[in-house]
Amino acid sequence: MRALEPRDRPVLEALLRGTEMFYEPEVLVALELIDLGLTPGGGGYEFAVAEREGRAVGYACWGLNPMSDGVHDLYWIAVERAEQGAGHGRKLLAYVESRVRAAQGRCLMIETGGKPSYAATRGFYLACGYVEVARLEDFFRIGDDKLMYAKRLDR
Ligand SMILES: CC(C)(COP(=O)(O)OP(=O)(O)OC[C@H]1O[C@@H](n2cnc3c(N)ncnc32)[C@H](O)[C@@H]1OP(=O)(O)O)[C@@H](O)C(=O)NCCC(=O)NCCS
């Protein structure tokens, strides 16, 4: 696992589009966060990049929720489509959790979609020990709920 570098930007843009999971506005928001992460100080956004043979194959972006005293939000996690299912996501999330614990974080929160195309993503979070703590019906679109998952990291 390594820090975000400027050379990652085009690679991660292609990776995000290649997942075929994100709408264009979502890709643009993800890129905005990457750009903030590449500025000095990182704008409060932390990044980890997973590599295979020197190539970025996945990344995660997270940060402390500034209105809390130790709850961190996972803003983004994505693995290159051809590399999915090979353990990169689990390693990325475990690394994020270790960084949150090291920062005395109490909890990591994740928001995701409830539509059928996100079934694998939800399976991933459940497999990694996350618990559904809230569901906002029809949040993104009619029939597409927002799900909130959490894992306590102080127990
Ligand atoms: C979700 C994502 C980050 C997971 O990363 P990954 O590298 O594919 O996942 P891993 O190989 O580390 O899988 C970890 C665990 O998740 C579970 N999992 C993965 N895919 C699953 C599926 N389709 N159904 C159920 N569980 C699944 C497995 O149980 C696996 O456990 P194992 O290690 O015991 O096999 C990745 O698939 C991805 O980028 N998806 C598209 C983008 C996305 O949805 N991002 C999140 C937006 S909220």
The ligand as an SDF file (V2000), in Angstrom:
LIG
                    3D

 48 50  0  0  0  0  0  0  0  0999 V2000
  -16.1730   -3.5560   -4.0290 C   0  0  0  0  0  0  0  0  0  0  0  0
  -14.7080   -3.7470   -4.3760 C   0  0  0  0  0  0  0  0  0  0  0  0
  -13.9150   -2.5530   -3.8770 C   0  0  0  0  0  0  0  0  0  0  0  0
  -14.1990   -5.0090   -3.6370 C   0  0  0  0  0  0  0  0  0  0  0  0
  -12.8370   -5.2130   -3.9310 O   0  0  0  0  0  0  0  0  0  0  0  0
  -12.3280   -6.6580   -4.4440 P   0  0  0  0  0  0  0  0  0  0  0  0
  -10.8550   -6.5730   -4.5720 O   0  0  0  0  0  0  0  0  0  0  0  0
  -13.1090   -7.0390   -5.6450 O   0  0  0  0  0  0  0  0  0  0  0  0
  -12.7540   -7.5910   -3.2000 O   0  0  0  0  0  0  0  0  0  0  0  0
  -11.9150   -8.7730   -2.5340 P   0  0  0  0  0  0  0  0  0  0  0  0
  -11.3780   -9.6680   -3.6000 O   0  0  0  0  0  0  0  0  0  0  0  0
  -10.9200   -8.1980   -1.5760 O   0  0  0  0  0  0  0  0  0  0  0  0
  -13.0650   -9.5510   -1.7460 O   0  0  0  0  0  0  0  0  0  0  0  0
  -13.1550   -9.5090   -0.3340 C   0  0  0  0  0  0  0  0  0  0  0  0
  -14.3700  -10.2630    0.1390 C   0  0  0  0  0  0  0  0  0  0  0  0
  -15.5550   -9.6680   -0.3700 O   0  0  0  0  0  0  0  0  0  0  0  0
  -16.4990  -10.6660   -0.6550 C   0  0  0  0  0  0  0  0  0  0  0  0
  -17.0500  -10.4710   -1.9810 N   0  0  0  0  0  0  0  0  0  0  0  0
  -16.4000  -10.0020   -3.0770 C   0  0  0  0  0  0  0  0  0  0  0  0
  -17.2510  -10.0100   -4.1160 N   0  0  0  0  0  0  0  0  0  0  0  0
  -18.4140  -10.5200   -3.6540 C   0  0  0  0  0  0  0  0  0  0  0  0
  -19.6770  -10.8350   -4.2650 C   0  0  0  0  0  0  0  0  0  0  0  0
  -19.8640  -10.6550   -5.5790 N   0  0  0  0  0  0  0  0  0  0  0  0
  -20.6720  -11.3250   -3.4980 N   0  0  0  0  0  0  0  0  0  0  0  0
  -20.4660  -11.5700   -2.1800 C   0  0  0  0  0  0  0  0  0  0  0  0
  -19.2910  -11.3140   -1.5730 N   0  0  0  0  0  0  0  0  0  0  0  0
  -18.2990  -10.8090   -2.2990 C   0  0  0  0  0  0  0  0  0  0  0  0
  -15.8290  -12.0080   -0.6500 C   0  0  0  0  0  0  0  0  0  0  0  0
  -16.3950  -12.7550    0.4080 O   0  0  0  0  0  0  0  0  0  0  0  0
  -14.3810  -11.7190   -0.3500 C   0  0  0  0  0  0  0  0  0  0  0  0
  -14.0190  -12.5160    0.7250 O   0  0  0  0  0  0  0  0  0  0  0  0
  -12.9130  -13.6680    0.5490 P   0  0  0  0  0  0  0  0  0  0  0  0
  -11.6230  -12.9090    0.6590 O   0  0  0  0  0  0  0  0  0  0  0  0
  -13.2070  -14.5370    1.7040 O   0  0  0  0  0  0  0  0  0  0  0  0
  -13.1410  -14.2820   -0.7940 O   0  0  0  0  0  0  0  0  0  0  0  0
  -14.4610   -3.9470   -5.8980 C   0  0  0  0  0  0  0  0  0  0  0  0
  -15.1000   -5.1200   -6.3310 O   0  0  0  0  0  0  0  0  0  0  0  0
  -14.9200   -2.7730   -6.7590 C   0  0  0  0  0  0  0  0  0  0  0  0
  -14.1360   -1.8620   -7.0230 O   0  0  0  0  0  0  0  0  0  0  0  0
  -16.1930   -2.7930   -7.2180 N   0  0  0  0  0  0  0  0  0  0  0  0
  -16.6920   -1.7470   -8.1000 C   0  0  0  0  0  0  0  0  0  0  0  0
  -16.6800   -0.3810   -7.4680 C   0  0  0  0  0  0  0  0  0  0  0  0
  -17.4790   -0.3280   -6.1900 C   0  0  0  0  0  0  0  0  0  0  0  0
  -18.5420   -0.9120   -6.0520 O   0  0  0  0  0  0  0  0  0  0  0  0
  -16.9430    0.4650   -5.2160 N   0  0  0  0  0  0  0  0  0  0  0  0
  -17.6300    0.7440   -3.9870 C   0  0  0  0  0  0  0  0  0  0  0  0
  -18.6060    1.8580   -4.1930 C   0  0  0  0  0  0  0  0  0  0  0  0
  -19.5930    2.1460   -2.7360 S   0  0  0  0  0  0  0  0  0  0  0  0
  1  2  1  0
  2  3  1  0
  2  4  1  0
  2 36  1  0
  4  5  1  0
  5  6  1  0
  6  7  2  0
  6  8  1  0
  6  9  1  0
  9 10  1  0
 10 11  2  0
 10 12  1  0
 10 13  1  0
 13 14  1  0
 14 15  1  0
 15 16  1  0
 15 30  1  0
 16 17  1  0
 17 18  1  0
 17 28  1  0
 18 19  1  0
 18 27  1  0
 19 20  2  0
 20 21  1  0
 21 22  1  0
 21 27  2  0
 22 23  1  0
 22 24  2  0
 24 25  1  0
 25 26  2  0
 26 27  1  0
 28 29  1  0
 28 30  1  0
 30 31  1  0
 31 32  1  0
 32 33  2  0
 32 34  1  0
 32 35  1  0
 36 37  1  0
 36 38  1  0
 38 39  2  0
 38 40  1  0
 40 41  1  0
 41 42  1  0
 42 43  1  0
 43 44  2  0
 43 45  1  0
 45 46  1  0
 46 47  1  0
 47 48  1  0
M  END
$$$$
